[in-house]
Amino acid sequence: MGQYNSKIPPGPWNPLTIMKIPQSAAEVLTDLSRQYGPVFSFRLFVGPLTVVLNNNAVIREALLDNADAFPNRMTSPLRKSWGLRGRVFYSLGEDQKTIRSFVIHGLHEFQKTFLPTRVSEEARHLCFAFEKKKSQPFDPTEYLSLAASNIMALVNFGQRYEYDDPKFKELVETLDYLFYALRPGTLVHAHPWLYDTFLYKSLKSSQEYVKNYVKDEIVKHKKDLDPSNPRDFIDYYLIKAGEEESEDDPLFLVDRAWYTIKDIFSSASNPGSAAIQWLIALFCNFQEEQDKVYEEVISVIGDSRLPTFEDMKQMPYTHAFLQEALRFRSAVPFGTREAARDVIVGGYTIPKGSNILVNYWAVERDPDVWNKPEEFRPERFLGADKKTPVDLPHHIPLGVGHRNCLGQTLALMEMFLFSTNLLQKFRLEFSPSDPKPPLRGVSGATVVVENFKLCAKKR
């Protein structure tokens, strides 16, 4: 059943074992970890060995104790053919450190200034859209996608868009398509020559559309750039490009700026939308827990004031609900790495060049550390007094190590401010005339909740 080399992590020999239908990839790999252990491996029909890390101990051993062995995210021949310099997630070595520092600095500045208020205001725009439905059933997916994308429009383009803006809707739909079409495992990643064939005509035209959209925004920004008052990531990038203009091999080039901006935008808008969809579905499914969050909203914020991110410090149950939502159904079930050298993790040898899947889905369902992990229980994240938030070291839904999620604070800010704004104004329920989602999730580039219809009943 296992691999022929006892030093290599064990695992299934048949690639079809990984492709079970209708299970999601997260469920399949988590089930296999129960069979083969916290470190197992497999080979698909093409490509290097893939090693899957499935519990907190081996993930920390790999990404913290042996961080130098896993400096880069998993990439592909296709991405390499496009070029890795300037990419937020795929740059290498010092480039990666510089790009990461650039993004962290920008997010930090935005979070200190306009972002908390603008996120809450965006949540109010979402409330207005929900209110127009007059408590009748509707599918909230598009609204949530546009709302989450508007946050990224603010930090990248310096503006928000109306939900019926056709140009913005086309951009969001195209980015969502690219996020899905370029998910790991698709054939074109291993065979980049396919990109220029009719099979991937839609992928290529979508990539060109986003490239031209972002480049148009860059042209607009160059016309009224004020280096002393940067408004968004495009401004920050143009300033950096100007500072490096005289260097022999600059990292920040205006010609590659669109790639960096596209990475920042798409990396947060799609997972952000999925996370908010899960929150709403969980509020609908667990009405008693929704009531407890609403009670905190009224007690701390009231029924009219605009919620602020600072309010969360006084709302331990709401914070616990958000953390349990991240644990119960993480929108991003995997992280990826590449092994830069031979390394021993969990007693097994991971060969240089192996692809690594960090299975956060399994970590957040590990029965060895979570009591009844398939139950939704926000109280896990509260102390014995049921009032004090607790940090659990085995809770790592947004990753660990130097390649962890860049926007952890922004993600929590969005979840908190969208939740509190919506519950302040509405009681959220599944449509009584439509089927409830099973809440297993649909696996693609992210794990999204199954389609459902919502009734937002004004309070």
VMD Tcl script that draws the C-alpha trace (Angstrom):
set ca {
  {0.00 0.00 0.00}
  {2.83 2.43 0.79}
  {5.75 3.87 -1.15}
  {8.65 1.54 -1.96}
  {11.22 3.63 -0.04}
  {10.62 3.41 3.72}
  {12.36 6.77 4.30}
  {9.93 8.54 2.00}
  {6.55 9.32 3.61}
  {4.04 6.51 3.00}
  {0.98 7.00 0.88}
  {-1.28 5.63 -1.85}
  {0.41 4.33 -4.99}
  {-2.61 4.92 -7.23}
  {-3.07 8.58 -8.33}
  {-6.80 7.97 -8.77}
  {-7.05 7.62 -4.97}
  {-6.60 11.40 -4.76}
  {-9.43 12.08 -7.21}
  {-12.44 10.79 -5.31}
  {-15.79 12.18 -6.36}
  {-17.81 13.85 -4.83}
  {-15.38 14.50 -1.98}
  {-13.40 17.72 -2.01}
  {-9.61 17.61 -2.13}
  {-9.51 18.81 1.47}
  {-11.72 15.92 2.61}
  {-9.82 13.33 0.54}
  {-6.39 14.34 1.86}
  {-7.68 14.59 5.43}
  {-9.17 11.08 5.18}
  {-5.85 9.79 3.82}
  {-4.01 11.34 6.76}
  {-6.12 9.19 9.09}
  {-4.87 6.16 7.14}
  {-1.22 7.04 6.48}
  {-0.41 9.46 9.30}
  {0.43 13.16 9.66}
  {3.07 13.04 6.90}
  {2.21 11.16 3.72}
  {3.02 11.44 0.04}
  {1.70 10.64 -3.41}
  {2.55 11.08 -7.06}
  {0.18 12.21 -9.76}
  {0.62 11.20 -13.38}
  {3.12 14.02 -13.94}
  {5.26 16.19 -11.72}
  {7.38 15.70 -8.60}
  {6.53 13.93 -5.37}
  {3.84 15.69 -3.34}
  {4.12 15.54 0.46}
  {1.14 16.46 2.65}
  {1.59 17.80 6.20}
  {-1.50 17.19 8.29}
  {-1.08 18.20 11.92}
  {0.18 21.12 13.93}
  {3.36 19.41 15.13}
  {4.74 18.45 11.71}
  {3.72 21.76 10.16}
  {5.63 23.68 12.82}
  {8.58 21.29 12.52}
  {8.69 21.99 8.79}
  {7.85 25.69 8.49}
  {9.38 26.99 11.73}
  {12.16 24.59 12.76}
  {13.25 23.98 9.15}
  {12.13 27.24 7.56}
  {15.22 27.41 5.34}
  {14.16 24.15 3.64}
  {10.84 25.64 2.54}
  {11.56 29.24 1.49}
  {9.22 29.37 -1.50}
  {5.65 28.61 -2.40}
  {4.91 25.83 -4.84}
  {5.11 27.16 -8.37}
  {4.86 25.60 -11.83}
  {6.47 25.65 -15.29}
  {3.64 27.93 -16.44}
  {4.26 30.55 -13.76}
  {8.00 30.32 -14.35}
  {7.44 30.96 -18.06}
  {5.55 34.15 -17.14}
  {8.34 35.29 -14.81}
  {8.46 35.25 -11.01}
  {10.07 38.63 -10.27}
  {7.60 41.05 -8.73}
  {5.07 38.35 -7.93}
  {3.68 38.65 -4.41}
  {3.51 34.89 -3.86}
  {6.10 33.46 -6.22}
  {9.10 35.79 -6.05}
  {12.25 34.11 -4.76}
  {14.94 34.92 -2.21}
  {15.55 38.59 -1.46}
  {12.90 39.59 -4.02}
  {10.31 37.74 -1.98}
  {11.36 39.46 1.24}
  {11.24 42.87 -0.44}
  {7.82 42.35 -2.06}
  {6.39 40.94 1.16}
  {7.72 43.93 3.13}
  {6.16 46.26 0.54}
  {2.72 44.67 0.93}
  {2.89 44.51 4.74}
  {3.94 48.18 4.93}
  {1.10 49.26 2.67}
  {-1.53 47.26 4.55}
  {-0.21 48.60 7.87}
  {-0.50 52.19 6.67}
  {-4.01 51.65 5.30}
  {-5.14 49.94 8.51}
  {-3.83 52.88 10.55}
  {-5.69 55.43 8.44}
  {-8.74 54.92 6.24}
  {-9.32 51.17 5.99}
  {-11.30 50.31 9.16}
  {-13.85 53.05 8.49}
  {-14.10 52.24 4.79}
  {-14.62 48.52 5.46}
  {-17.48 49.35 7.81}
  {-18.93 51.75 5.25}
  {-18.74 49.02 2.61}
  {-20.64 46.75 4.97}
  {-23.33 49.43 5.16}
  {-23.56 49.47 1.37}
  {-24.09 45.71 1.58}
  {-26.83 46.29 4.16}
  {-28.59 48.70 1.78}
  {-28.46 46.06 -0.97}
  {-29.91 43.44 1.40}
  {-32.63 45.84 2.56}
  {-33.88 46.24 -1.02}
  {-34.79 42.53 -1.00}
  {-37.52 43.29 1.58}
  {-37.00 40.01 3.49}
  {-37.61 37.95 0.34}
  {-35.28 35.03 -0.48}
  {-32.23 35.84 -2.61}
  {-28.80 34.44 -3.44}
  {-26.24 36.68 -1.69}
  {-23.18 35.33 -3.56}
  {-22.73 38.17 -6.07}
  {-23.26 40.91 -3.49}
  {-20.71 39.35 -1.15}
  {-18.17 38.93 -3.95}
  {-18.56 42.57 -5.01}
  {-18.38 43.84 -1.43}
  {-15.19 41.91 -0.66}
  {-13.69 43.02 -3.98}
  {-14.51 46.64 -3.20}
  {-12.19 46.46 -0.21}
  {-9.38 45.43 -2.54}
  {-10.42 48.12 -5.03}
  {-9.94 50.65 -2.25}
  {-6.44 49.52 -1.34}
  {-5.29 49.03 -4.94}
  {-7.21 51.63 -6.99}
  {-8.20 54.12 -4.27}
  {-11.95 53.88 -4.92}
  {-15.03 51.72 -4.49}
  {-17.58 50.85 -7.17}
  {-21.33 50.52 -7.18}
  {-22.59 46.94 -7.24}
  {-24.28 47.49 -10.61}
  {-21.16 48.96 -12.26}
  {-20.74 46.71 -15.35}
  {-16.99 47.33 -15.69}
  {-16.32 46.44 -12.06}
  {-18.55 43.35 -12.26}
  {-16.65 42.16 -15.31}
  {-13.32 42.66 -13.52}
  {-14.49 40.67 -10.46}
  {-15.93 37.87 -12.58}
  {-12.71 37.66 -14.60}
  {-10.52 37.57 -11.50}
  {-12.74 34.86 -10.00}
  {-12.40 32.86 -13.20}
  {-8.60 33.23 -13.19}
  {-8.43 32.27 -9.53}
  {-10.27 29.04 -10.37}
  {-8.67 28.33 -13.76}
  {-5.15 28.71 -12.34}
  {-5.74 26.52 -9.29}
  {-2.95 23.99 -8.59}
  {-3.18 20.73 -10.51}
  {-4.59 22.02 -13.79}
  {-2.85 20.60 -16.87}
  {-1.57 23.92 -18.20}
  {0.61 24.41 -15.11}
  {2.74 21.41 -16.08}
  {2.58 22.04 -19.84}
  {2.84 25.80 -20.45}
  {2.80 25.39 -24.25}
  {-0.93 24.65 -23.88}
  {-1.48 28.27 -22.81}
  {-1.17 29.39 -26.43}
  {-3.59 26.79 -27.79}
  {-7.35 27.01 -28.30}
  {-7.84 24.91 -25.15}
  {-6.85 27.85 -22.99}
  {-8.12 30.71 -25.12}
  {-10.43 31.91 -22.32}
  {-7.61 31.80 -19.79}
  {-5.31 33.84 -22.00}
  {-7.94 36.44 -22.91}
  {-8.94 36.79 -19.24}
  {-5.32 37.34 -18.23}
  {-4.98 40.01 -20.92}
  {-8.20 41.69 -19.78}
  {-6.97 42.04 -16.20}
  {-3.53 43.16 -17.39}
  {-5.05 45.96 -19.49}
  {-7.50 46.97 -16.75}
  {-4.74 47.38 -14.17}
  {-2.42 49.10 -16.64}
  {-5.16 51.66 -17.39}
  {-5.43 52.37 -13.66}
  {-1.65 52.79 -13.45}
  {-1.72 55.35 -16.29}
  {-4.43 57.32 -14.45}
  {-2.44 57.23 -11.21}
  {0.74 58.48 -12.87}
  {-1.07 61.62 -14.00}
  {-1.89 62.84 -10.49}
  {0.65 61.02 -8.32}
  {1.64 62.86 -5.14}
  {4.66 61.03 -3.63}
  {4.05 62.75 -0.28}
  {0.49 61.42 -0.05}
  {0.13 57.88 -1.49}
  {-3.50 56.80 -1.78}
  {-3.20 53.09 -2.52}
  {-0.89 50.29 -3.62}
  {-0.53 51.64 -7.15}
  {0.79 54.92 -5.75}
  {3.17 53.08 -3.42}
  {4.42 50.98 -6.33}
  {5.01 53.98 -8.59}
  {6.95 55.69 -5.80}
  {9.13 52.59 -5.30}
  {9.67 52.30 -9.06}
  {10.82 55.93 -9.15}
  {13.27 55.32 -6.29}
  {14.80 52.31 -8.08}
  {14.84 53.87 -11.55}
  {18.61 54.36 -11.63}
  {19.44 50.85 -10.37}
  {20.92 48.27 -12.74}
  {18.35 45.54 -12.00}
  {15.34 47.12 -10.27}
  {12.66 44.91 -8.73}
  {9.92 47.54 -9.01}
  {9.31 48.20 -12.70}
  {6.21 50.01 -13.98}
  {5.92 47.38 -16.74}
  {5.48 44.59 -14.18}
  {3.40 46.61 -11.69}
  {0.16 45.10 -13.01}
  {1.30 41.65 -11.87}
  {1.93 42.79 -8.30}
  {-1.37 44.70 -8.11}
  {-3.30 41.78 -9.62}
  {-1.76 39.40 -7.05}
  {-2.73 41.66 -4.15}
  {-6.27 42.14 -5.46}
  {-7.12 38.54 -6.31}
  {-5.42 36.98 -3.29}
  {-7.82 38.68 -0.90}
  {-11.03 39.29 -2.86}
  {-11.84 35.64 -3.65}
  {-10.95 34.14 -0.23}
  {-12.51 37.17 1.47}
  {-15.79 36.64 -0.34}
  {-15.74 32.91 0.49}
  {-15.09 33.63 4.19}
  {-18.03 36.06 4.41}
  {-20.31 33.58 2.62}
  {-19.39 30.98 5.22}
  {-20.10 33.44 8.04}
  {-23.57 34.21 6.75}
  {-24.38 30.53 6.20}
  {-23.20 29.71 9.73}
  {-25.27 32.53 11.24}
  {-28.29 31.16 9.39}
  {-27.63 27.59 10.47}
  {-26.87 28.34 14.12}
  {-29.61 30.72 15.19}
  {-28.87 30.56 18.91}
  {-25.26 31.54 18.29}
  {-26.42 34.33 15.97}
  {-28.57 35.66 18.81}
  {-25.59 35.72 21.17}
  {-23.55 37.74 18.68}
  {-26.47 40.12 18.16}
  {-26.78 40.63 21.92}
  {-23.12 41.70 22.04}
  {-23.63 44.02 19.05}
  {-26.49 45.82 20.80}
  {-24.72 45.88 24.17}
  {-21.43 47.30 22.87}
  {-22.31 49.14 19.64}
  {-26.03 49.80 19.83}
  {-28.53 49.69 16.99}
  {-27.31 52.67 14.93}
  {-23.63 53.51 15.46}
  {-21.18 52.38 12.76}
  {-19.18 49.45 14.19}
  {-15.42 49.90 14.50}
  {-12.67 47.29 14.61}
  {-11.82 48.47 18.12}
  {-15.24 47.22 19.28}
  {-14.07 43.62 18.94}
  {-11.95 43.99 22.10}
  {-15.20 44.26 24.07}
  {-17.00 41.46 22.20}
  {-15.43 38.14 23.22}
  {-18.26 35.91 22.00}
  {-18.27 37.55 18.56}
  {-14.51 37.08 18.34}
  {-14.94 33.43 19.36}
  {-17.63 32.94 16.68}
  {-15.28 34.27 14.00}
  {-12.42 32.03 15.14}
  {-14.69 28.98 15.19}
  {-15.93 29.86 11.70}
  {-12.31 29.90 10.49}
  {-11.71 26.55 12.16}
  {-14.98 24.88 11.16}
  {-14.88 25.74 7.46}
  {-11.70 27.42 6.31}
  {-12.06 29.02 2.88}
  {-8.38 28.35 2.16}
  {-7.72 24.72 3.15}
  {-4.11 24.44 1.97}
  {-0.84 26.28 1.93}
  {1.92 25.30 -0.49}
  {5.72 25.14 -0.40}
  {8.61 23.62 -2.34}
  {11.41 21.69 -0.66}
  {14.70 23.49 -1.37}
  {16.79 20.68 0.13}
  {16.41 17.18 1.53}
  {14.87 17.51 4.98}
  {13.50 15.18 7.66}
  {10.03 16.01 8.97}
  {8.03 13.70 11.22}
  {10.72 11.06 10.90}
  {10.48 10.90 7.09}
  {12.78 12.25 4.39}
  {11.24 14.88 2.11}
  {13.44 15.00 -1.02}
  {14.61 18.25 -2.54}
  {12.18 19.42 -5.23}
  {9.09 17.92 -3.60}
  {5.86 19.86 -3.65}
  {4.41 20.44 -0.19}
  {0.73 20.75 0.71}
  {0.13 22.19 4.18}
  {-3.28 20.77 5.07}
  {-4.88 23.34 7.37}
  {-8.25 21.64 6.86}
  {-6.89 18.53 8.64}
  {-5.23 20.59 11.39}
  {-8.52 22.28 12.26}
  {-10.27 18.88 12.45}
  {-7.62 16.90 14.28}
  {-9.50 14.82 16.89}
  {-6.30 14.55 18.95}
  {-6.48 18.27 19.81}
  {-10.10 19.27 19.15}
  {-12.98 17.84 21.15}
  {-15.74 16.83 18.69}
  {-14.21 18.80 15.81}
  {-17.25 18.41 13.54}
  {-19.42 20.36 15.99}
  {-19.67 24.14 15.69}
  {-18.79 25.46 19.16}
  {-17.55 29.06 19.52}
  {-17.01 28.42 23.24}
  {-13.77 26.62 22.31}
  {-12.20 30.05 22.03}
  {-13.38 31.33 25.42}
  {-11.92 30.70 28.86}
  {-13.66 28.97 31.74}
  {-15.52 32.20 32.55}
  {-17.01 32.21 29.00}
  {-15.92 35.85 28.72}
  {-12.17 35.81 28.11}
  {-10.84 35.06 24.61}
  {-8.15 32.38 24.50}
  {-5.46 31.80 21.88}
  {-5.08 28.16 20.96}
  {-1.63 27.27 19.52}
  {-3.09 24.48 17.39}
  {-5.45 26.94 15.65}
  {-3.60 28.12 12.52}
  {-6.24 28.72 9.82}
  {-4.22 31.51 8.19}
  {-0.88 29.76 8.28}
  {2.45 29.89 10.11}
  {5.99 30.74 9.09}
  {7.43 33.47 6.89}
  {5.02 32.73 4.02}
  {1.84 32.92 6.11}
  {-1.18 35.01 5.11}
  {-0.12 38.63 4.52}
  {-3.57 39.99 5.25}
  {-4.45 38.26 8.52}
  {-5.51 41.46 10.26}
  {-7.46 42.65 7.24}
  {-9.24 39.29 6.96}
  {-10.36 39.41 10.59}
  {-11.33 43.08 10.21}
  {-13.56 42.28 7.23}
  {-15.17 39.33 8.99}
  {-15.88 41.34 12.13}
  {-17.17 44.52 10.48}
  {-19.33 42.75 7.90}
  {-20.80 40.49 10.61}
  {-21.59 43.24 13.09}
  {-23.05 45.61 10.49}
  {-25.29 42.91 9.04}
  {-26.52 41.56 12.39}
  {-27.09 45.08 13.68}
  {-29.67 45.55 10.90}
  {-30.96 42.06 10.06}
  {-31.84 38.66 11.36}
  {-30.32 36.22 8.87}
  {-32.19 33.02 7.99}
  {-32.09 30.42 5.25}
  {-34.99 30.69 2.84}
  {-37.79 28.43 4.15}
  {-38.85 27.60 0.58}
  {-35.40 26.48 -0.64}
  {-33.08 23.65 0.44}
  {-30.54 24.37 3.14}
  {-26.89 23.90 2.15}
  {-25.25 20.82 3.69}
  {-22.28 22.97 4.81}
  {-19.66 20.50 3.57}
  {-18.25 23.01 1.11}
  {-17.45 22.95 -2.59}
  {-13.74 22.66 -3.33}
  {-12.09 24.72 -6.06}
  {-9.36 27.30 -5.64}
  {-11.05 27.95 -2.30}
  {-13.67 26.00 -0.34}
  {-16.97 27.84 -0.70}
  {-20.31 27.12 0.88}
  {-22.88 25.44 -1.36}
  {-25.37 27.77 -3.05}
  {-28.16 28.92 -0.75}
  {-30.87 31.53 -0.58}
  {-31.04 33.98 2.27}
  {-33.78 35.95 3.98}
  {-32.44 39.14 5.59}
  {-35.25 40.22 7.94}
  {-34.94 43.82 9.08}
  {-34.80 44.20 12.83}
}
mol new
graphics top color blue
foreach p $ca { graphics top sphere $p radius 0.5 }
foreach p [lrange $ca 0 end-1] q [lrange $ca 1 end] { graphics top cylinder $p $q radius 0.2 }
display resetview
